[in-house]
Amino acid sequence: MGKSLAAKTEIIEGLKQTLSESQLAIVIDYTGLTVAEISDLRRRLRPKGSSCQVAKNTLMRIAVDGNETWQPMQELLTGSSAFLFVQEDIGGTIKAYQEFQKASKKTELRGAVMEGRVLKEADVKALADLPSKEQLMAQIAGAINGVATKLAVGINQVPTSIARGLKAYAEKDETGGSESEAA
């Protein structure tokens, strides 16, 4: 016997909530995976700030219906679907999934949805090569430090330049002043 309407509504609301917290949703065909393998995939994804959920396509269709960001997922909903919801590290999540896929050889990446667009497998692989949030933050911090150092050096040189300028002006004024008195 199927799930009650209340249980289905609860699943749909849970999917909507998870989607609202996600940057990317990856749809995979999980045919042939054992419960232990799905648990292994979830364990690999957790440190990356991501989760894996198996849901019926009909329930996901209802969850994404009318939502501009996630509606395009409808075209990926065929067969046995599992969903990888990425809240944090996009590249790390995709790499973790790819490692899992190499180990299990059972899943197939159907595609993903990000910012209202369907991404094909090649697009998802390209995302895996992007730097993580932490790497980007380190790069930005390094750039800011470089600018701050140059700025500090520049600011330190300003008083020296002003002092040189004042000294030159004072010396000129001293020599200039004596010349005007002699004239």
Beta strands, then each sheet from edge to edge (+ up, - down):
strand 1: 24-29
strand 2: 50-54
strand 3: 81-86
strand 4: 108-114
strand 5: 117-119
sheet 1: 2+ 3- 1+ 4- 5+
end
